[in-house]
Amino acid sequence: MIPIAATLATSYASRAWCGGYPTEKPVGLWRTMIGQSTQPAEVVFDPFCGLGSVGVAAREIGWRAQLCDIDATTAATRLRVAVVALEGAAA
């Protein structure tokens, strides 16, 4: 029998494509959810920003986003990703 901890460690490690975050969702899905559940130009808050796809999606449709993460470096990196996405959308 494989211990649960080993199974979880393997599961997270196999998610290298999404930074190891277990619940990462595509930007397109977040765009749809944000657009259908908020009013135009509202602020979207993501307290567990992970890879920042919520921030990217919000910026792509013109909403503002506030991101945070337990790891300050991760949050700062994700904010830069969202800003670059916005700059690319404006070009």
N, C-alpha and C positions, 0 to 999 in steps of 0.2 A: 504494500500500500504506500502511495506517495503522500508525504505530509502536505497539508494545505499550504504552509508557508513556502515550501519549495515550488508548489504549483503556482502560487501568486508571483513569486520571484521570476519564474520562467515566463509567465504571462506578461509581466511588465517589461522584461528584457526583450521579448519578441516584438514589442511595440516601438522599436527604435525609429520607425518611420514617422511616428507622431510624438517623438520626444519622451516616450515612456509614459505618457499620460493615458490612463485607462478609459477615459470617456470623451476623447477628442471627437468633435463633429466637424463636418465640412463647412466652409465659409458660406456656401450656397444655402445650406440648411438654416444657418443662423440668420442670413439675410431675410429669408422667408419668415422665420419666427419673429424676428424683430419688427419687420414690416407689418405683420398681422396682429401684433400684440401691443404696439405703442403708437403714439401720435407722431406726426412728422416733426423732426428736429428735437425730439426728446433726448435726454441723456440716458444711455444704457450703462448700467453698472454690472460689472462682472467681478465678484470678489475672489474668484478662483481662476485667473485668466489663463493658466496653462500656456498653450502656444499662441494665444491671442486672437483666435479666429472670431470671437465675438467683436473685438475691437475693429478688426479688419472689415467685417461685414457691416458694422454700424457706420464706419467711415465711408464705405462704398456707396451707401444709400443716403448719405448726408446727415446722419445722426451723430451726436457726440458720444464718446465712450469714456468711462472711467474704469480702469483696470487695476487690480491689485492681486498679489500672490504672496504666499508665505516667504518666497524667495525674492528679495528686492531686485536682484540682478535679472531674474526672469521677467518680472513686471516691467522693468526699464527697457529690456530688449523687446518685449512685445509691444510696448508703446511706440518704439521706433519703427517696428514692422507696420503698425497701423498708420503711422504718419506717412511712411513711404507709400503705402497703398493709396492713401488720400492724394498724395502728390502725383502718383501715377494716373489716378482717375481724373485729375484736373488737367493733365497734359493733353 
